[in-house]
Amino acid sequence: MRPQKSGAFQSAKYFAINTFLIFHLVAITAWCIPINSPLTLAFREYLRPYFLWSGLFQSWDMFSPNPKSSNAYLEAVIIYKDGSTELWPFPRMELLSYRERYFKERYRKFEENLNGTLYPPLWPDAARFIARLRRDHASPPGKVMLVARWSHIIATADGSNDRGPWDADVFYSYDVQPEDLQ
């Protein structure tokens, strides 16, 4: 026979779960609400470290005020010391199953932030990470180049959308050091 849980334990558990749920409902609402009052801005700054750590941050630039007008993704080109090359793709949501998307959604957010001019300090760490992933290759990585690929979405005369040609840009090149592969 299992011992009965005390009423105090049940009350504390109920209180903790409700506090967790209420905090997250209020926090997500304050983060996502499209009002930039001083109170919501201050609350967002307070929440920012937790939301970035947990991957719960959201930006509304997909919808407004300027929706994204291109299809873009990142890849890395790894050049090994022996001269061979390999293309390493960042996870792309449209190529993953629903289950994989659930677990890798934060990579999409990371990729969107990596491919911008606001966070260039992330570029060397991303390049080192990719080099470490491929250190088991027959020849060690010598250089990692981060490549942005995009195609503009073009509105046509009949109101539909068309995709423009694909462009590419090597936005960062990193010479891998031996200590990076440790």
Beta strands, then each sheet from edge to edge (+ up, - down):
strand 1: 70-80
strand 2: 85-89
strand 3: 141-155
strand 4: 161-175
sheet 1: 2+ 1- 3+ 4-
end
